[in-house]
Amino acid sequence: MGVWEWERIYFHTPLLPYPHTPTPPYPRMRYIPNTDKDRQEMLKKIGVQSVEELFSDIPESIRLKRKLNLPAALSEKELIEELKALSALNTPVEEYISFLGAGAYYHFIPSLINHLVSRSEFYTAYTPYQPEISQGTLQAIFEYQTLICQLTGMEVANASMYDGSTGLAEAVLMAHRINERPEVILSTGIHPEYRMVLKTYVKHFGITIREVGFTEKGTTDLEVCRSLTNPNTSAVVVQYPNFFGCIEDLARVSRMAKEAGALFIVVVTEPIALGILKAPGDFGADIVVGEGQSLGNPLNFGGPYVGFFAVRQEYLRKMPGRLAGETTDLEGKRGYVLTLSTREQHIRREKATSNICTNEALCALINTIYLCTLGKQGIRELAIQNLQKAHYARQTLGQLKGYKLLFDGPVFNEFVIQTPRPLPEINQILLENKIIGGLDLSRFYPELTNCMLVCVTENHSKGHIDNLVEVLKKLTLTP
């Protein structure tokens, strides 16, 4: 670090005394601690003359010939002010009433969760390779796997995935590994972004995606689905509840998949629903994947989230990721270890089921603490609250003049309503009233113009819902 940079830090940090003549030891650089001398010593050690020589294998034609287009470095004080200014541009759900869900849900998080996961013993997302020093984390993962199995009605769960969308992609690849069939039937009632991630994953695997639309009830068109199933069908995939909040008929989909000899995959973006709905495993699901954000993780600008992945016992060795298992040591004491890691770092690359190298351990731990805190009865009561409040909002909004409930099938905590005016205009007026409106579905479904996906959770009071209804009602009275 030069004297100028050193002075800059002190100049912008008024609480520190400003020495006019810096004397050793100088403050270390904050981001890249290597000096020019350090770099020269490292280069000499590995036998090259310059950093550029390290990139000699990259063709000259595709190398960047200029510096990165980045703004000048800021002092710590300037950086904090910049971040505060950016943060002030947000519309936080704590200050507004939010009816936005669509795969990212605003639930109440008990305060004890942050206290527990912030303990230094847990505060890492890194893989616990060494059981000698990782018993707490390994036990937490083992209990997470157990809880996910109980929630989904499945027999085996792995130690978590990046998020729900990559979980779906890995599930489809797993089905392909099991039966080597080339076609997958996918409901368009699955989260559109999940479908995008899936298509990206399978693009070069020779897998054909056949999408099935939805009916007037907002659920998958099972007649079309049946017409597409054939001996080439690897898996039939639906979301539960689906992207429109509607409850799919899993029993029928399961039968359809089994008759075709295909695997039945269920995606869950709102696992709170499983507190009251029959578990997918009870319908014969072969693979259940989903997003664990609802289970104690805050919205976090879309991440980090955590995917769960559960299967039947017979497919254990085809599952991606890793498992923590319970065992005993030579003295007969109970202990926890990583027992299965079918990924390329641990087995031969061509035998690996996935190249996933990091599960979201800290977010999975949050899931574990959240589920243990609420317990079986608590999850059920929470689900009932979501259901009752969403149905109150659905019924009240459905009675507003000019508004129309788009689907008449059963829903959990989300539903679709068609508005009498352009949705961007309505959402802007709602924002001016400190309300975050629902998702504009035309973003993903052009045929659903002016259709809003509304989400109601336990965080909404009757007053919040009545306020939304009142603002929407006034909109129909003004030109």
Residue pairs with C-beta under 8 A, 6 or more apart in sequence:
1 26
1 27
1 28
1 29
1 35
3 22
5 29
6 22
6 26
6 27
7 18
7 22
8 75
9 27
9 75
9 76
10 16
10 17
10 18
10 19
11 18
11 75
12 75
12 76
12 77
12 78
13 75
13 76
13 77
30 76
34 42
39 51
43 49
43 50
43 51
43 53
48 54
55 63
74 82
91 431
91 436
93 106
93 299
93 436
95 434
96 431
96 434
96 435
96 436
97 434
97 435
97 436
97 460
97 464
97 467
97 468
98 106
98 435
98 436
98 455
99 393
99 435
99 436
99 437
99 438
99 454
99 455
99 456
99 460
99 468
100 106
100 436
100 437
100 438
100 439
100 455
101 245
101 270
101 413
101 414
101 438
101 439
101 453
101 454
101 455
101 457
102 191
102 243
102 414
102 438
102 439
102 453
102 455
103 164
103 191
103 193
103 194
103 243
103 269
103 270
103 291
104 293
104 299
104 302
105 270
105 272
105 293
105 294
105 299
105 413
105 455
105 457
106 299
106 457
106 459
107 272
107 294
107 296
107 382
107 457
107 458
107 459
108 457
108 458
108 459
109 296
109 297
109 298
109 370
110 296
110 370
110 373
112 369
112 373
113 296
113 366
113 369
113 370
113 373
116 122
116 369
117 123
117 362
117 365
117 366
117 369
121 136
121 137
122 136
122 137
122 140
122 362
122 365
123 362
124 137
124 361
124 362
125 304
125 358
125 360
125 361
125 362
125 363
126 358
126 361
127 322
127 338
127 357
127 358
127 359
127 361
128 134
128 137
128 138
128 141
128 338
128 361
129 338
131 138
131 335
131 336
131 337
131 338
135 335
135 336
137 361
137 365
138 324
138 336
138 337
138 338
139 324
139 336
140 364
140 365
140 368
141 159
141 160
141 324
141 336
141 359
141 361
141 364
141 365
142 324
142 325
142 326
142 336
143 368
143 372
144 157
144 159
144 160
144 364
144 365
144 367
144 368
145 156
145 157
145 158
145 159
145 323
145 324
146 157
147 367
147 368
147 371
147 372
148 154
148 157
148 308
148 310
148 367
149 155
149 156
149 157
149 310
150 376
151 271
151 274
151 279
151 371
151 379
152 268
152 274
152 279
152 280
152 281
152 285
152 288
152 290
152 308
152 310
153 278
153 279
153 280
153 281
153 282
153 285
153 288
154 279
154 280
154 281
154 285
154 288
154 310
154 311
154 312
155 281
155 310
155 311
155 312
155 313
156 310
156 311
156 312
156 313
156 315
156 316
156 319
156 323
157 308
157 309
157 310
157 311
158 309
158 310
158 319
158 320
158 321
158 322
158 323
158 359
159 321
159 322
159 323
159 324
159 338
159 359
159 361
159 364
160 292
160 306
160 307
160 308
160 309
160 321
160 359
160 360
160 361
160 363
160 364
160 367
161 167
161 170
161 289
161 306
161 307
161 308
161 309
161 320
161 321
161 356
161 359
161 360
162 305
162 306
162 307
162 356
162 358
162 360
163 291
163 303
163 304
163 305
163 306
163 307
163 360
164 191
164 194
164 267
164 268
164 269
164 289
164 290
164 291
164 292
164 293
164 305
164 307
164 308
165 191
165 193
165 194
165 196
165 197
165 198
165 291
165 307
166 197
166 201
166 307
166 356
167 267
167 289
167 290
167 291
167 307
167 308
167 309
168 190
168 194
168 197
168 198
168 237
168 265
168 267
168 289
169 197
169 198
169 200
169 201
169 202
170 201
170 289
170 309
170 320
170 321
170 354
170 356
171 235
171 237
171 265
171 267
171 287
171 289
171 309
172 184
172 198
172 201
172 202
172 207
172 234
172 235
172 237
172 265
173 201
173 202
173 205
173 320
173 354
174 287
174 311
174 315
174 318
174 319
174 320
174 353
175 181
175 184
175 234
175 235
175 262
175 263
175 265
175 286
175 287
176 182
176 184
176 202
176 205
176 207
176 234
176 235
177 318
177 353
178 263
178 315
178 318
179 234
179 261
179 262
179 263
180 234
181 231
181 232
181 233
181 234
181 262
182 206
182 207
182 208
182 232
182 234
183 207
183 208
183 209
183 210
183 230
183 232
183 233
183 234
184 202
184 207
184 208
184 209
184 210
184 233
184 234
184 235
184 236
184 237
185 210
185 212
185 225
185 228
185 229
185 233
185 235
185 236
185 237
185 262
186 195
186 198
186 209
186 210
186 211
186 212
186 237
187 211
187 212
187 214
187 220
187 225
187 237
187 238
187 239
187 242
187 248
188 195
188 211
188 212
188 213
188 214
188 220
188 445
189 214
189 218
189 219
189 220
189 238
189 239
189 242
189 243
189 244
189 246
189 248
190 237
190 238
190 239
190 242
190 243
190 267
191 239
191 243
191 267
191 269
192 243
192 444
192 445
194 239
194 267
194 269
195 209
195 211
198 209
199 209
202 209
207 234
210 228
212 220
212 221
212 224
212 225
212 228
213 220
213 221
213 224
214 220
214 221
214 242
214 244
215 221
216 407
216 408
217 246
217 407
217 408
217 409
218 242
218 244
218 245
218 246
218 406
218 407
218 408
218 409
218 411
218 416
219 242
219 246
219 247
219 248
219 249
219 407
219 409
220 238
220 242
220 248
220 253
222 249
222 252
222 253
222 256
225 236
225 253
225 256
226 256
229 236
229 256
229 257
229 259
229 260
229 262
230 260
231 260
231 261
233 257
233 260
233 261
233 262
234 262
234 263
235 257
235 262
235 263
235 264
235 265
235 286
235 287
236 253
236 256
236 257
236 260
236 262
236 263
236 264
236 265
237 265
237 266
237 267
238 248
238 250
238 253
238 265
238 266
238 267
239 248
239 266
239 267
239 268
239 269
240 247
240 248
240 250
240 266
240 267
240 268
240 273
240 277
240 280
241 247
241 248
241 270
241 273
241 277
241 411
241 412
241 414
242 248
243 269
243 453
244 406
244 407
244 411
244 414
244 415
244 416
244 453
245 390
245 411
245 412
245 413
245 414
245 415
245 416
245 453
245 455
246 407
246 409
246 410
246 411
247 277
247 409
247 410
247 411
247 412
250 266
250 278
250 280
250 283
250 285
251 283
253 264
253 283
254 264
254 283
254 284
254 285
257 263
257 264
258 264
258 284
263 286
263 287
264 283
264 284
264 285
264 286
264 287
265 285
265 286
265 287
265 288
265 289
266 280
266 283
266 285
266 287
266 288
266 289
267 289
267 290
268 274
268 280
268 288
268 289
268 290
268 291
269 290
269 291
270 291
270 294
270 412
270 413
270 414
271 290
271 291
271 292
271 294
271 295
271 308
272 294
272 295
272 379
272 382
272 383
272 386
272 413
272 457
273 383
273 386
273 412
273 413
274 280
274 379
274 383
275 379
275 380
275 381
275 382
275 383
275 384
276 380
276 383
276 384
276 387
276 412
277 383
277 412
280 288
281 288
281 310
281 312
286 311
286 312
286 315
287 309
287 310
287 311
287 312
287 315
288 308
288 309
288 310
288 311
289 307
289 308
289 309
289 310
290 307
290 308
291 305
291 306
291 307
291 308
292 305
292 306
292 307
292 308
292 363
292 364
292 367
293 299
293 305
293 306
293 363
295 366
295 367
295 370
295 371
296 366
296 367
296 369
296 370
296 371
296 373
297 305
297 306
297 363
297 366
297 367
304 360
304 363
305 360
305 363
306 359
306 360
306 363
306 364
306 366
306 367
307 360
308 364
308 367
309 319
309 320
309 321
311 318
311 319
316 340
317 340
317 342
318 342
318 353
319 340
319 342
319 353
320 342
320 343
320 353
320 354
320 356
321 341
321 342
321 343
321 354
321 356
321 359
322 338
322 340
322 341
322 342
322 343
322 359
323 338
323 339
323 340
323 341
324 336
324 337
324 338
324 339
325 336
325 337
325 338
325 339
325 340
326 334
326 335
326 336
327 334
327 335
327 336
327 337
327 339
328 334
328 335
329 335
341 347
342 351
342 352
342 353
342 354
343 352
343 353
343 354
343 355
343 356
343 357
344 352
344 354
344 355
345 357
371 379
374 382
382 458
383 412
385 457
385 458
386 412
386 413
386 456
386 457
386 458
387 412
387 413
389 413
389 456
389 457
389 458
389 460
389 462
389 465
390 411
390 412
390 413
390 414
390 415
390 455
390 456
391 411
392 456
392 462
392 465
393 415
393 454
393 456
393 460
393 465
393 468
393 469
394 405
394 411
394 415
394 417
394 454
396 465
396 466
396 469
397 403
397 405
397 417
397 454
397 468
397 469
397 472
398 404
398 405
398 417
400 469
400 472
400 473
400 476
401 473
401 476
402 419
402 420
402 476
403 417
403 418
403 419
403 420
403 472
403 476
404 417
404 418
405 415
405 416
405 417
405 418
406 416
406 417
406 418
406 448
406 451
407 415
407 416
413 455
413 456
413 457
414 453
414 454
414 455
414 456
415 453
415 454
416 441
416 448
416 451
416 452
416 453
416 454
417 438
417 451
417 452
417 454
418 450
418 451
418 452
419 426
419 450
419 451
419 452
419 472
420 450
420 475
420 476
421 450
421 475
421 476
422 450
423 437
423 440
423 442
423 449
423 450
423 451
423 452
424 440
426 437
426 452
426 472
426 475
427 436
427 437
427 438
427 440
427 452
429 471
429 475
430 436
430 437
430 468
430 471
430 472
431 437
433 467
433 471
435 467
435 468
435 471
437 452
437 454
438 452
438 453
438 454
438 455
439 452
439 453
440 451
440 452
441 448
441 451
441 452
441 453
442 448
442 449
442 450
442 451
445 451
456 465
